[in-house]
Amino acid sequence: MQTSKDNQNTDSETATSTLTINSLVDAQVNFMQQWLRQQAEPLSMEAWQWFGEQPLSKYISRDSLQQLINDWLLNHPMSDVMRKDIRDILHTVIYHPINDNVPLSELVDDMQVETLANYVASHEQQRNALIHTLIGNETFADLLTQTLYHAINDFMEGTLDKAGGVGKLMKLGRSSFEKATNRNLDDKLQAYLHRNIKDLTRRAETNAQAHLSNEEVARLLVTGWARIKEEPVSHLQTYLSDEPDNNSIEHIEASIQQSYDRLRVSPYLQTLVTASIDTWYDNHQSDTMMSVAAGIYIDEQAMAQFNTVLLPIVYDALDSTWVTAHIRTMLQAFYEQPNIKDGLALNDE
């Protein structure tokens, strides 16, 4: 039968055992934190090398990749924070002072323009569309009609005012014409110009499409580029408004948002995304992670540089109270196991 003395001895042994476990836990926590700090860089590189050797299909399935893209990307609209960032970045890029000193030719190489011009000119459908845009479209005809009408009207008004009696007679004749025909002479003149100019632009378009050679069309494009290529990039700002009530950047961003919201839920885009992921996965499912990463220039050297950036975060995490608490809890659970605790108690004796 256990006596009070035996109970005292048991309590003493338990206290000794608890003190020993707590001391061991504290010592091991400190050791683990110091050791991990010293080994963080080589461990991370070894982890990358190990991970890089693993096949893509071992950890990423086709279905999980599809689910990631659909659930994480397409199921969510752009956040307000992202939209504000887009507006601010666009404003910074478009209105940056450096644009005043950089010509358009620095953004687009002459060879690129020539290649595009030759491509457009050598394809009949694109070439005819370009000629129609430049010559045969109705907007151009309407603008030309208005320009000629105002020029003729200004000339006539100026001439009649200076013609004295003859001018008065011509104005009387104009008034008589309008009364007799019940039509305004200005309207008659505009209708005449519009009808004939449209006919002329159609003929010009037909002749241009029939007789302009590929080389001549290409030369028109290259010549047009040559006229503007030395303009500063900031020249593009003339086509934009930065007024609070009519801000072009806000319109651009809103258009991007509307297009994205419309497309991301459309079966059309979802079908194309699924087909694109299938194609990519078929091309790379047998590759290692390192091979896939190499396609976007992530290699061992890049990871070493990445490590340099991440190590301060790792060090701060190792020293944080939450990591220390988790390590201590893990070690205490280890020493609280009956076989470990009993063995330590026997060793204490």
TABEL-V396739 format. One record per residue. N is the residue number from 1. RES is the residue in one letter. PHI is phi in whole degrees, -180 to 180 (NA if undefined). OMEGA is omega in whole degrees, 0 to 359 (* if undefined). Layout:
n:N res:RES phi:PHI omega:OMEGA
n:N res:RES phi:PHI omega:OMEGA
This chain:
n:1 res:M phi:NA omega:185
n:2 res:Q phi:-76 omega:180
n:3 res:T phi:-90 omega:178
n:4 res:S phi:-65 omega:178
n:5 res:K phi:-67 omega:177
n:6 res:D phi:-63 omega:178
n:7 res:N phi:-62 omega:179
n:8 res:Q phi:-64 omega:179
n:9 res:N phi:-63 omega:180
n:10 res:T phi:-63 omega:178
n:11 res:D phi:-61 omega:180
n:12 res:S phi:-65 omega:180
n:13 res:E phi:-65 omega:179
n:14 res:T phi:-62 omega:179
n:15 res:A phi:-61 omega:179
n:16 res:T phi:-63 omega:180
n:17 res:S phi:-63 omega:179
n:18 res:T phi:-62 omega:179
n:19 res:L phi:-63 omega:179
n:20 res:T phi:-64 omega:179
n:21 res:I phi:-64 omega:180
n:22 res:N phi:-61 omega:179
n:23 res:S phi:-65 omega:178
n:24 res:L phi:-62 omega:180
n:25 res:V phi:-60 omega:180
n:26 res:D phi:-60 omega:181
n:27 res:A phi:-65 omega:182
n:28 res:Q phi:-71 omega:176
n:29 res:V phi:-60 omega:179
n:30 res:N phi:-62 omega:181
n:31 res:F phi:-64 omega:182
n:32 res:M phi:-63 omega:180
n:33 res:Q phi:-65 omega:179
n:34 res:Q phi:-66 omega:182
n:35 res:W phi:-65 omega:180
n:36 res:L phi:-67 omega:176
n:37 res:R phi:-63 omega:181
n:38 res:Q phi:-69 omega:185
n:39 res:Q phi:-100 omega:186
n:40 res:A phi:-59 omega:184
n:41 res:E phi:-68 omega:178
n:42 res:P phi:-64 omega:179
n:43 res:L phi:-64 omega:180
n:44 res:S phi:-66 omega:178
n:45 res:M phi:-68 omega:177
n:46 res:E phi:-66 omega:178
n:47 res:A phi:-64 omega:178
n:48 res:W phi:-65 omega:180
n:49 res:Q phi:-62 omega:178
n:50 res:W phi:-65 omega:181
n:51 res:F phi:-64 omega:181
n:52 res:G phi:-64 omega:180
n:53 res:E phi:-83 omega:182
n:54 res:Q phi:-78 omega:178
n:55 res:P phi:-71 omega:180
n:56 res:L phi:-56 omega:185
n:57 res:S phi:-67 omega:180
n:58 res:K phi:-69 omega:185
n:59 res:Y phi:-119 omega:183
n:60 res:I phi:-124 omega:177
n:61 res:S phi:-94 omega:178
n:62 res:R phi:-60 omega:182
n:63 res:D phi:-66 omega:181
n:64 res:S phi:-67 omega:178
n:65 res:L phi:-68 omega:177
n:66 res:Q phi:-61 omega:181
n:67 res:Q phi:-65 omega:179
n:68 res:L phi:-61 omega:182
n:69 res:I phi:-66 omega:183
n:70 res:N phi:-71 omega:184
n:71 res:D phi:-76 omega:186
n:72 res:W phi:-90 omega:186
n:73 res:L phi:-97 omega:189
n:74 res:L phi:-80 omega:184
n:75 res:N phi:-82 omega:185
n:76 res:H phi:-125 omega:173
n:77 res:P phi:-74 omega:175
n:78 res:M phi:-63 omega:179
n:79 res:S phi:-72 omega:177
n:80 res:D phi:-60 omega:179
n:81 res:V phi:-65 omega:180
n:82 res:M phi:-64 omega:180
n:83 res:R phi:-65 omega:178
n:84 res:K phi:-65 omega:178
n:85 res:D phi:-61 omega:179
n:86 res:I phi:-61 omega:180
n:87 res:R phi:-62 omega:183
n:88 res:D phi:-66 omega:180
n:89 res:I phi:-67 omega:178
n:90 res:L phi:-59 omega:180
n:91 res:H phi:-63 omega:180
n:92 res:T phi:-63 omega:183
n:93 res:V phi:-69 omega:185
n:94 res:I phi:-72 omega:185
n:95 res:Y phi:-105 omega:178
n:96 res:H phi:-68 omega:182
n:97 res:P phi:-59 omega:181
n:98 res:I phi:-63 omega:180
n:99 res:N phi:-64 omega:179
n:100 res:D phi:-72 omega:187
n:101 res:N phi:-115 omega:182
n:102 res:V phi:-115 omega:179
n:103 res:P phi:-77 omega:178
n:104 res:L phi:-60 omega:181
n:105 res:S phi:-65 omega:177
n:106 res:E phi:-76 omega:179
n:107 res:L phi:-88 omega:182
n:108 res:V phi:-125 omega:182
n:109 res:D phi:-78 omega:179
n:110 res:D phi:-57 omega:180
n:111 res:M phi:-65 omega:177
n:112 res:Q phi:-64 omega:180
n:113 res:V phi:-64 omega:180
n:114 res:E phi:-64 omega:179
n:115 res:T phi:-62 omega:179
n:116 res:L phi:-65 omega:180
n:117 res:A phi:-62 omega:179
n:118 res:N phi:-66 omega:179
n:119 res:Y phi:-65 omega:181
n:120 res:V phi:-63 omega:183
n:121 res:A phi:-67 omega:184
n:122 res:S phi:-87 omega:178
n:123 res:H phi:-113 omega:190
n:124 res:E phi:-58 omega:183
n:125 res:Q phi:-64 omega:179
n:126 res:Q phi:-67 omega:181
n:127 res:R phi:-64 omega:180
n:128 res:N phi:-65 omega:177
n:129 res:A phi:-65 omega:179
n:130 res:L phi:-66 omega:180
n:131 res:I phi:-63 omega:178
n:132 res:H phi:-63 omega:180
n:133 res:T phi:-64 omega:184
n:134 res:L phi:-80 omega:190
n:135 res:I phi:-120 omega:194
n:136 res:G phi:-96 omega:184
n:137 res:N phi:-78 omega:186
n:138 res:E phi:-67 omega:179
n:139 res:T phi:-62 omega:179
n:140 res:F phi:-63 omega:180
n:141 res:A phi:-64 omega:179
n:142 res:D phi:-63 omega:179
n:143 res:L phi:-63 omega:180
n:144 res:L phi:-66 omega:177
n:145 res:T phi:-60 omega:181
n:146 res:Q phi:-63 omega:180
n:147 res:T phi:-64 omega:180
n:148 res:L phi:-67 omega:180
n:149 res:Y phi:-61 omega:180
n:150 res:H phi:-64 omega:179
n:151 res:A phi:-65 omega:180
n:152 res:I phi:-66 omega:182
n:153 res:N phi:-64 omega:178
n:154 res:D phi:-63 omega:180
n:155 res:F phi:-64 omega:182
n:156 res:M phi:-64 omega:181
n:157 res:E phi:-62 omega:179
n:158 res:G phi:-66 omega:181
n:159 res:T phi:-69 omega:181
n:160 res:L phi:-65 omega:179
n:161 res:D phi:-65 omega:183
n:162 res:K phi:-94 omega:187
n:163 res:A phi:-89 omega:178
n:164 res:G phi:62 omega:182
n:165 res:G phi:-63 omega:180
n:166 res:V phi:-64 omega:180
n:167 res:G phi:-64 omega:179
n:168 res:K phi:-64 omega:179
n:169 res:L phi:-63 omega:180
n:170 res:M phi:-67 omega:178
n:171 res:K phi:-66 omega:177
n:172 res:L phi:-65 omega:179
n:173 res:G phi:-64 omega:178
n:174 res:R phi:-65 omega:180
n:175 res:S phi:-64 omega:179
n:176 res:S phi:-64 omega:179
n:177 res:F phi:-62 omega:182
n:178 res:E phi:-66 omega:179
n:179 res:K phi:-72 omega:183
n:180 res:A phi:-71 omega:184
n:181 res:T phi:-96 omega:183
n:182 res:N phi:56 omega:179
n:183 res:R phi:-135 omega:177
n:184 res:N phi:-77 omega:183
n:185 res:L phi:-65 omega:178
n:186 res:D phi:-63 omega:178
n:187 res:D phi:-63 omega:179
n:188 res:K phi:-61 omega:180
n:189 res:L phi:-66 omega:179
n:190 res:Q phi:-63 omega:180
n:191 res:A phi:-63 omega:179
n:192 res:Y phi:-64 omega:180
n:193 res:L phi:-63 omega:183
n:194 res:H phi:-62 omega:182
n:195 res:R phi:-64 omega:184
n:196 res:N phi:-76 omega:180
n:197 res:I phi:-69 omega:177
n:198 res:K phi:-61 omega:179
n:199 res:D phi:-65 omega:180
n:200 res:L phi:-65 omega:180
n:201 res:T phi:-67 omega:177
n:202 res:R phi:-65 omega:178
n:203 res:R phi:-64 omega:180
n:204 res:A phi:-63 omega:179
n:205 res:E phi:-64 omega:180
n:206 res:T phi:-63 omega:179
n:207 res:N phi:-65 omega:181
n:208 res:A phi:-64 omega:180
n:209 res:Q phi:-68 omega:182
n:210 res:A phi:-83 omega:190
n:211 res:H phi:-114 omega:179
n:212 res:L phi:-70 omega:179
n:213 res:S phi:-80 omega:177
n:214 res:N phi:-57 omega:182
n:215 res:E phi:-65 omega:181
n:216 res:E phi:-70 omega:177
n:217 res:V phi:-64 omega:178
n:218 res:A phi:-61 omega:181
n:219 res:R phi:-67 omega:176
n:220 res:L phi:-61 omega:180
n:221 res:L phi:-65 omega:181
n:222 res:V phi:-65 omega:179
n:223 res:T phi:-65 omega:178
n:224 res:G phi:-62 omega:177
n:225 res:W phi:-66 omega:182
n:226 res:A phi:-62 omega:182
n:227 res:R phi:-74 omega:185
n:228 res:I phi:-116 omega:190
n:229 res:K phi:-67 omega:179
n:230 res:E phi:-92 omega:174
n:231 res:E phi:-67 omega:178
n:232 res:P phi:-68 omega:178
n:233 res:V phi:-58 omega:181
n:234 res:S phi:-64 omega:177
n:235 res:H phi:-61 omega:179
n:236 res:L phi:-64 omega:180
n:237 res:Q phi:-66 omega:180
n:238 res:T phi:-66 omega:179
n:239 res:Y phi:-93 omega:182
n:240 res:L phi:-121 omega:176
n:241 res:S phi:-117 omega:179
n:242 res:D phi:-112 omega:180
n:243 res:E phi:-75 omega:182
n:244 res:P phi:-57 omega:184
n:245 res:D phi:-86 omega:181
n:246 res:N phi:-147 omega:186
n:247 res:N phi:-93 omega:183
n:248 res:S phi:-63 omega:182
n:249 res:I phi:-65 omega:177
n:250 res:E phi:-64 omega:178
n:251 res:H phi:-67 omega:179
n:252 res:I phi:-63 omega:181
n:253 res:E phi:-64 omega:179
n:254 res:A phi:-64 omega:178
n:255 res:S phi:-66 omega:177
n:256 res:I phi:-61 omega:180
n:257 res:Q phi:-62 omega:181
n:258 res:Q phi:-63 omega:179
n:259 res:S phi:-64 omega:181
n:260 res:Y phi:-64 omega:181
n:261 res:D phi:-63 omega:180
n:262 res:R phi:-73 omega:185
n:263 res:L phi:-77 omega:187
n:264 res:R phi:-66 omega:179
n:265 res:V phi:-103 omega:182
n:266 res:S phi:-83 omega:176
n:267 res:P phi:-57 omega:180
n:268 res:Y phi:-60 omega:182
n:269 res:L phi:-67 omega:180
n:270 res:Q phi:-62 omega:177
n:271 res:T phi:-65 omega:180
n:272 res:L phi:-67 omega:178
n:273 res:V phi:-63 omega:179
n:274 res:T phi:-61 omega:180
n:275 res:A phi:-65 omega:180
n:276 res:S phi:-66 omega:179
n:277 res:I phi:-65 omega:177
n:278 res:D phi:-60 omega:180
n:279 res:T phi:-63 omega:181
n:280 res:W phi:-63 omega:182
n:281 res:Y phi:-66 omega:177
n:282 res:D phi:-61 omega:181
n:283 res:N phi:-74 omega:191
n:284 res:H phi:-124 omega:186
n:285 res:Q phi:-63 omega:178
n:286 res:S phi:-92 omega:179
n:287 res:D phi:-78 omega:171
n:288 res:T phi:-84 omega:177
n:289 res:M phi:-59 omega:181
n:290 res:M phi:-66 omega:179
n:291 res:S phi:-66 omega:179
n:292 res:V phi:-64 omega:180
n:293 res:A phi:-64 omega:180
n:294 res:A phi:-63 omega:179
n:295 res:G phi:-64 omega:176
n:296 res:I phi:-115 omega:172
n:297 res:Y phi:63 omega:172
n:298 res:I phi:-101 omega:179
n:299 res:D phi:-123 omega:183
n:300 res:E phi:-64 omega:178
n:301 res:Q phi:-65 omega:178
n:302 res:A phi:-64 omega:179
n:303 res:M phi:-67 omega:177
n:304 res:A phi:-63 omega:178
n:305 res:Q phi:-68 omega:178
n:306 res:F phi:-63 omega:178
n:307 res:N phi:-59 omega:181
n:308 res:T phi:-58 omega:179
n:309 res:V phi:-74 omega:186
n:310 res:L phi:-82 omega:186
n:311 res:L phi:-56 omega:177
n:312 res:P phi:-58 omega:178
n:313 res:I phi:-67 omega:180
n:314 res:V phi:-62 omega:180
n:315 res:Y phi:-61 omega:180
n:316 res:D phi:-64 omega:179
n:317 res:A phi:-66 omega:180
n:318 res:L phi:-63 omega:181
n:319 res:D phi:-87 omega:184
n:320 res:S phi:-72 omega:182
n:321 res:T phi:-67 omega:183
n:322 res:W phi:-71 omega:176
n:323 res:V phi:-68 omega:178
n:324 res:T phi:-59 omega:180
n:325 res:A phi:-64 omega:180
n:326 res:H phi:-68 omega:177
n:327 res:I phi:-63 omega:180
n:328 res:R phi:-62 omega:179
n:329 res:T phi:-63 omega:179
n:330 res:M phi:-63 omega:181
n:331 res:L phi:-68 omega:178
n:332 res:Q phi:-63 omega:177
n:333 res:A phi:-63 omega:178
n:334 res:F phi:-64 omega:184
n:335 res:Y phi:-76 omega:178
n:336 res:E phi:-80 omega:176
n:337 res:Q phi:-63 omega:186
n:338 res:P phi:-53 omega:182
n:339 res:N phi:-65 omega:179
n:340 res:I phi:-74 omega:183
n:341 res:K phi:-64 omega:179
n:342 res:D phi:-66 omega:179
n:343 res:G phi:-64 omega:178
n:344 res:L phi:-66 omega:179
n:345 res:A phi:-63 omega:178
n:346 res:L phi:-66 omega:181
n:347 res:N phi:-66 omega:179
n:348 res:D phi:-64 omega:181
n:349 res:E phi:-72 omega:*
